[in-house]
Amino acid sequence: MLKKTFLLPLLILMLLASSYTWHKSTPVDKPSQKGAKINWISIEEAAEKIKKQPRKVVIDVYTDWCGWCKKMDKSTFSDPAVVAYINKNYYAVKLDAEGKTPITLNGHTYTFKEQYRAHELAVALLQGQMSYPTTVYLDEKFNMLTPVPGYIDASTFRQILTYFGDNHHKSKTWEEYTKK
């Protein structure tokens, strides 16, 4: 019984501490209203917008059959703080890795390739490591920062977003940034 009564306050304290750390280290003007959504656009739209108003780009590379992709949609991409931060600091793109529609960027047309069972652009962005979901980060000049494979919960995703969004990647390693 002593263990149970000790664990509950400890868990509550850990939850409060992680919430405090997020708000302290990653200011967001106002978290979006519950039910607010990420302003997803196509990669072609992001390429055009970046020319007029530079921002980093976050790309959700998914497939229709991927259960973890759907879980990220329902939990991570609906988190109010994630929504607010992405909409303010990034152009957000969803890319169906198995999509059949050709995509033209910088004069090159990417198409679905049957031999890969994937879209050529997804293969390029994931550097041939076809894992879903994968979140790809691009800088303000459309250069690759890094692909991050796998399901990511909202708390960890906020850390990664701010690591790149606030340019911490230019002065700190990920380990230095996440060290408490």
Backbone torsions as a table, in degrees:
resi	resn	phi	psi	omega
1	MET	NA	-38.8	-179.8
2	LEU	-60.7	-40.6	179.4
3	LYS	-62.1	-42.9	-178.9
4	LYS	-64.8	-43.3	-178.3
5	THR	-70.9	-25.3	178.0
6	PHE	-79.9	-37.2	-176.2
7	LEU	-68.5	-39.8	-177.3
8	LEU	-61.0	-51.3	177.3
9	PRO	-62.2	-34.1	178.8
10	LEU	-64.8	-43.8	177.8
11	LEU	-63.3	-42.2	178.6
12	ILE	-62.7	-43.6	178.4
13	LEU	-61.4	-41.3	179.2
14	MET	-64.6	-42.2	178.7
15	LEU	-62.9	-44.5	178.7
16	LEU	-64.3	-40.4	-179.9
17	ALA	-64.7	-42.1	-180.0
18	SER	-68.2	-35.1	177.2
19	SER	-66.1	-42.4	179.6
20	TYR	-64.4	-42.3	-179.9
21	THR	-60.9	-42.0	180.0
22	TRP	-62.1	-49.4	-176.6
23	HIS	-66.7	-34.8	-179.1
24	LYS	-71.1	-40.9	-172.1
25	SER	-92.0	-15.7	-176.4
26	THR	-135.4	85.6	-177.8
27	PRO	-67.2	136.2	174.2
28	VAL	-128.4	131.3	-177.5
29	ASP	-50.5	-61.0	176.8
30	LYS	-145.3	125.8	174.1
31	PRO	-60.0	145.0	-177.9
32	SER	-67.1	159.2	178.5
33	GLN	-64.2	149.8	175.9
34	LYS	-57.9	132.8	-178.0
35	GLY	95.8	-10.7	176.2
36	ALA	-65.9	152.3	-175.9
37	LYS	-124.9	155.8	174.8
38	ILE	-67.9	139.1	177.7
39	ASN	-83.2	81.5	-179.2
40	TRP	-73.0	136.7	175.7
41	ILE	-133.8	169.7	178.2
42	SER	-77.3	162.8	179.0
43	ILE	-67.0	-31.7	176.6
44	GLU	-65.8	-40.8	177.4
45	GLU	-63.6	-41.3	178.8
46	ALA	-62.3	-41.6	179.8
47	ALA	-61.9	-37.0	178.2
48	GLU	-73.6	-44.8	-178.2
49	LYS	-63.6	-36.7	-177.1
50	ILE	-63.0	-27.4	178.8
51	LYS	-69.1	-34.3	-177.6
52	LYS	-91.0	-39.8	-179.7
53	GLN	-137.6	93.7	-177.4
54	PRO	-59.9	132.9	174.0
55	ARG	-150.4	159.7	171.9
56	LYS	-72.0	163.5	-179.1
57	VAL	-123.3	135.1	173.3
58	VAL	-116.7	127.5	-176.2
59	ILE	-118.8	122.5	174.0
60	ASP	-91.9	107.3	178.0
61	VAL	-94.7	117.3	-171.9
62	TYR	-136.2	174.5	168.2
63	THR	-133.4	159.1	-179.5
64	ASP	-66.6	-28.8	-176.2
65	TRP	-89.7	-4.0	-172.7
66	CYS	-81.4	113.4	179.1
67	GLY	-64.5	-40.5	179.5
68	TRP	-68.5	-30.1	175.6
69	CYS	-63.9	-43.5	179.7
70	LYS	-66.1	-36.9	178.0
71	LYS	-65.2	-40.8	176.9
72	MET	-62.9	-40.0	177.1
73	ASP	-58.8	-45.7	-174.7
74	LYS	-75.3	-34.2	-175.2
75	SER	-106.9	-62.5	-174.1
76	THR	-66.2	-50.9	-175.1
77	PHE	-78.9	0.0	174.6
78	SER	-110.7	-1.4	177.7
79	ASP	-63.8	126.1	-175.6
80	PRO	-56.0	-39.4	179.9
81	ALA	-70.7	-37.4	176.7
82	VAL	-64.1	-47.3	-179.9
83	VAL	-57.9	-49.8	-177.8
84	ALA	-61.7	-44.1	-177.4
85	TYR	-68.0	-44.3	179.5
86	ILE	-62.8	-49.7	-177.0
87	ASN	-61.8	-28.1	-179.9
88	LYS	-85.2	-34.0	-168.2
89	ASN	-116.3	-12.2	-173.9
90	TYR	-131.6	162.9	159.4
91	TYR	-98.6	126.7	-176.2
92	ALA	-103.2	129.6	-176.8
93	VAL	-126.3	137.0	170.0
94	LYS	-107.5	130.5	-179.6
95	LEU	-127.7	113.5	176.2
96	ASP	-74.0	112.2	-176.4
97	ALA	-63.2	-17.9	178.9
98	GLU	-112.5	16.8	179.9
99	GLY	-66.1	146.1	-176.7
100	LYS	-98.8	-9.3	-176.7
101	THR	-76.6	127.9	176.4
102	PRO	-62.7	145.3	179.2
103	ILE	-126.0	126.5	179.9
104	THR	-109.3	123.3	177.5
105	LEU	-133.0	131.2	178.4
106	ASN	47.7	42.2	176.4
107	GLY	81.2	-3.3	179.0
108	HIS	-108.1	132.8	178.2
109	THR	-101.0	123.7	177.9
110	TYR	-99.7	137.1	-177.8
111	THR	-131.1	169.8	174.1
112	PHE	-70.4	133.7	178.9
113	LYS	-114.8	113.9	-177.5
114	GLU	-58.8	-38.4	-177.9
115	GLN	-62.9	-26.1	177.0
116	TYR	-96.7	-14.5	-170.3
117	ARG	54.3	38.0	-177.5
118	ALA	-155.7	161.9	175.8
119	HIS	-74.3	138.1	-179.4
120	GLU	-54.5	-39.3	-179.5
121	LEU	-66.4	-38.7	176.9
122	ALA	-62.9	-42.2	178.5
123	VAL	-60.4	-43.7	-180.0
124	ALA	-65.6	-47.2	-178.0
125	LEU	-65.4	-35.7	-179.2
126	LEU	-90.1	4.4	178.0
127	GLN	53.4	37.6	177.7
128	GLY	79.5	-6.4	179.6
129	GLN	-92.7	84.7	-171.5
130	MET	-78.8	94.5	-178.8
131	SER	-133.3	134.2	-176.3
132	TYR	-126.1	139.4	-6.5
133	PRO	-75.0	158.6	168.8
134	THR	-134.4	135.1	176.8
135	THR	-104.5	125.9	-177.9
136	VAL	-110.2	134.5	178.7
137	TYR	-111.4	129.8	176.5
138	LEU	-119.3	149.9	177.5
139	ASP	-82.5	-174.4	-176.6
140	GLU	-69.0	-10.0	177.7
141	LYS	-107.5	12.6	177.9
142	PHE	71.7	21.3	175.9
143	ASN	-90.0	145.4	179.8
144	MET	-64.3	129.1	168.2
145	LEU	-93.8	-58.8	175.1
146	THR	-173.9	150.6	167.1
147	PRO	-92.3	141.9	177.7
148	VAL	-122.4	104.9	-176.2
149	PRO	-79.0	152.3	171.2
150	GLY	98.2	166.4	175.8
151	TYR	-66.6	137.6	178.2
152	ILE	-130.8	126.0	178.3
153	ASP	-70.9	165.3	-173.9
154	ALA	-59.6	-42.0	-178.4
155	SER	-62.4	-48.2	178.6
156	THR	-66.9	-39.0	-179.9
157	PHE	-62.0	-40.4	177.7
158	ARG	-60.6	-40.2	178.6
159	GLN	-62.3	-45.2	-179.1
160	ILE	-66.0	-43.8	178.3
161	LEU	-55.7	-46.4	-177.5
162	THR	-75.6	-29.0	176.6
163	TYR	-57.5	-46.6	177.7
164	PHE	-84.7	-43.5	-175.4
165	GLY	-61.1	-36.9	179.6
166	ASP	-96.8	11.3	176.0
167	ASN	63.8	25.3	175.6
168	HIS	-64.3	-26.4	-179.0
169	HIS	-63.3	-17.2	-179.9
170	LYS	-82.0	-19.2	-176.3
171	SER	-126.4	-13.9	-176.8
172	LYS	-134.9	146.9	170.5
173	THR	-75.0	163.4	177.2
174	TRP	-57.3	-40.1	-178.9
175	GLU	-63.6	-42.6	177.4
176	GLU	-64.2	-40.9	-177.4
177	TYR	-66.1	-40.6	-176.0
178	THR	-88.7	-5.4	179.3
179	LYS	-68.8	127.7	-178.7
180	LYS	-98.4	NA	NA
